[in-house]
Amino acid sequence: MGSNKTTFERIPLEIINQGQLRLIDELFAPEYVERTPQPGVAPTREGFKQWVTALRTAFPDIRYTIDDSIEAGDKFVLRLTASGTMRGEFAGMPATGKHATWTEIHILRVANEHVLEHWGLVQELGMMVQLGVIAAPGRVAVAV
């Protein structure tokens, strides 16, 4: 497991945390396909570069930590915790100046130490409530 684990953990730790966009060309295949694209972002390697740039602009203090990483066949899975302060517009949401912490799960299909495809799931509701973009859902009393 060692080589792929070390290689693909570089995505959150070096590309996103440190802004080392040059690593995208090194780690992502030219034919890379984003299977959960953001609205208005091409599902390509260039689109991923644009998304990382927008994320780091909106959350200049963004920090990902790796909670779990699993390798199985041609798949590599990361469970991450992310946190940051929203200082700029992101995905159509205006900056709030608030800090949020959220979790994410990412699945990469890999070959020859390159990412070919990506699927991701982000705890967006919790993040948006913390950022003050949407109100917390109300609680319904439960009969006892």
TAKAGI-V530415 format. One line per field, one symbol per residue. phi: phi as a letter, one per 40 degrees, with the letter a starting at -180 (. if undefined). Layout:
# TAKAGI-V530415
phi=???
This chain:
# TAKAGI-V530415
phi=.dccdccccccccbcccbgccdcccccbcdcdbccbccdgbccbccccccccccccccbcbdabbccaabbagcbbbbbbbbaabcbacafgccdbgccabababbbbcbafgbccaabbbbccdccccccgcbccdcbbcbcb
